[in-house]
Amino acid sequence: MIPTLMPKTAKYIFLILIVFCTLPELKLYSQPDPSSKKHLERLIREGANDNFSGIYSILACNEDSLFFQQDTIRFYDDPGYFSSIGICCEFTEWEFIDDDLIRQQEPQTCLDPSSMLISSLRHFKYRLEKSRGKIYINLFSSNKEYESFLVKNIEYIELPGENNCRAITLIRQRPVIPLLKIKMPNPVKMVTIPKN
């Protein structure tokens, strides 16, 4: 005797088939726990190699100073992410310009031409550290402050045109801790070029 499916069982099997058939269509790939410092170092190194300038650059939305007010910050390594979804035109950008140096700036694309305030340019020494199984990006500023960000998540997002974007979610650790001594590079000076 061949068992027959009850209507309720057939409904559940149908739902399971729908879920598994649409699963490959998902465009978001996540690594919820970047388990090693080496993983993040490799991400930064590969990002620098992919960029013609040799610098790995990530952007976070900074409209209404969100970057400085929120504890959870999402950085994206492809500026096309923001233009593809049509949100945000004021950013905080981190450029990993050396093995231990981040340049932070605040570009905007709201007004033509796109620009960046030189006064917003800051440099930080950074260190990737693993503590209690979690990865942190620790920043050390020239004014003797220390700030730490927990690396919460790294996601891979497909953008239109088959471009991939990595989204890095950081959680700001409070409070900002003052430091006694740290050697930093010379600050960037603004130079005026005379008109001819």
N, C-alpha and C positions, 0 to 999 in steps of 0.2 A: 504494500500500500504506500503510495506517495503522499507525504504530508503536504497539506495545503497551507498557504500563508494566511494568517488572520489579517484582516484589513489594517489593524493597528500596527502589526509587525511590518507589513509591506510599506506603510507610511514611513516608519523609522528607517528602513533599508533605503528607501528612495531619498530621504533627507541626507543620509550618510553618503550615498553616491553623489548627490549634488555637491556636498562639501568637498569631497575628494576630487571631483572633476574640476571644480573651480579653484582649488588650491594652487595649481601651477600658475594661475593668472595673477597671483599676488605680486605686487611690485616692491615689497619691503622685505629686506632680509636683515635680521637682527642678531647681534651677538650681545646678549644681555649682560654678560660679565666678562669684560676684557681681563683675562686672568693673569696676564703677565705684562710687566713693564716693557719687555721686548716686543710684544704685539704693538703697543702704542709707538715705540721707537721706530719699528718697521713701517707703520702707517705714516709717520712724519717723513721718514727717509724716502719712501716710495712716492709720497706726494710731492716732495722736492724734486725728485727725478722726473716726474711727469710734467713739471712746470718749466717753461723755457728759462726762467730767471734762477732756477735752482732753489727757490724758497717755497716752503709749504705754507699756504695761506688759508685761514679759516675765517668765516664771517658769522656774526651774530646780529640779530635785529637790535637796534638801539633807539627805536622811535620812543619819544617821551622818556629818554634815559632808562629804558627797560634793563639794559645790561647792568647798570649800576644799582638798580633798585631790586631786582629779582635775585633770588638765590639759585633758581634752576635756569641754566642758560644752555641754549642749543646752538652749536656752531655748525656751519655747513662748509664743505671745502670746494664747492662749485658755486660761483656767483649766479650762474644760470638758474639755480634753485629758486631764488627770490623772484627773478623776472618770469619764470615759468608759472608761478602761482600768483603773481601780481600783488604781493604784499611787501611792505617795508621798503623804504628808500634811504634810511639812515642806519648806519652799521657801526659795530665795533669790530675791527679786524685784528687778528693776531697773525703775525708773520714769524715763523720759526726760521730766523736768519742764520743761526749758528747752532752748534750742539748744545749750547746752554743759554741762548739769548732769544728773547721774543721782543718784537717791535709791535706796539699797540697803537693803532690810529683809528680815526673816526671818519671814514669816507661817507659821501652822500651821493645819491643819484636822483634826488627829488627835483632839483633845478638843473637846467642846462647852463653851462657844461657841468658835468660831474666834477666834484672837487673834494678836497680834504683839508681840514684845518691843520696847519703846521703846529699850532699851539696844543693840539690834542695828541701829538706824537710823544710816546713814552717808551722807554726801554726797561725790560725786566730780565734779570737772570732767572732761569727756570731749572727745576729739577723734577724728574719723574721719580716717584717713590712708591714702593709697595709697603703697606702697613696693614696688618691683620687681614690679609687676603684681598685688600682693596688697593686700587691704583689712584694716586693723587698727582696733580700738577701743582707744584709749589712755586710761587712767584716771589722774587726778592727785588724790591725797588730801590732806587738811589736815595730816596728819603727815609731809608731804614725801616720800611714796612715789609711785612711778610703776609702773603695771602695764599690760601690753599683751596683747590678745587678737587672734589671727588669725581673721578671719571665714572659716571653712572651707566652709560650705555653707548655703544657704537652701532649705528644702523647704516645699511647700504640701500640707497634709494635709486631707482631707475628714473631718469629724466627723459623727456621727449628727445628723440634723436639718438637714442641708445647711449646716452651719456650716463655714467654712474656718479652718484654723489654720496659722500659719507657725511652722516650727521653724528656729531659727538655731543652727548648730553653731559654737562658738568653741573655739579652742585657746589655752590660757594660755601665754604666752611667759615663760620663766624667764631670769634671776632678776628679782625685784622690785627696781627701781632707786630709791635715795633721791634726792630732789631738793633743791636748795638753797633756792629761794624759789617759792612759789605762793600766790596770794591765794584763799582759800576763803570761802564763806558762813559766817556764825556757826553754831556747832553748835546742834542742837535741844536745848532744856532741858526737863526733865520738870517739869510743874506739878501740884501737888496741889490738888484742888478740895475745900474743906471740906464736910462733910456738914451738912445743915440739921437 
